[in-house]
């Protein structure tokens, strides 16, 4: 199989670049082989970033995060779509991808998390709590609080949760009030001004 996942060191971070044109199954399997081949450069607890050339592959992110944990590693952030023109002709040192916030416990009532980039939560989002992200939100747990993604009007932002029970969720200002969520892991995104709520296999 061709090498369609490449690794680069950018600003001291390891970033895996996933090319377009490959299935999620192939991407996940090949990525695991890539990690195993590069095992000697990682220490237990090390983190890495991924860059998805095809932004529609966003639901690979929780699967890669789960795989990383099984290998004793950590997915620190994810980025996708076209590279900004200002970055395409510049040195890799100027390409900084570190804008994801990781929260490794339950978010309690009265607590708020804010980040201009993406937010990944390994825990539950309890009633009375709030998550505000300029980018996307991924929760490995149950969401009962308020979640707002794409607050900088990024319509390609999305929300993924292991279990969704939020009374108010917003993506790029488009609200979901008291929505009847699927009783499964769920993906929520906006496509051509239309809200898409889809069951998701984690």
Secondary structure, 3 states (H helix, E strand, C coil): CCCCEEEEEECCEEEEEECCCCCHHHHHHHHHHHHHHCHHHCCCCCEEEEEECCHHHHHHHHHHHHHHHHCCCEEEEEEECCCCHHHHCCCHHHCCCCCCEEECCCECCCCEEEECCCEEECCCECCCCEEEECCCEEEEEEECCEEEECCCCCCCCEEEEEEECCCEEEECCEEEECCCCCCCCEEEEEECCEEEEEECCC
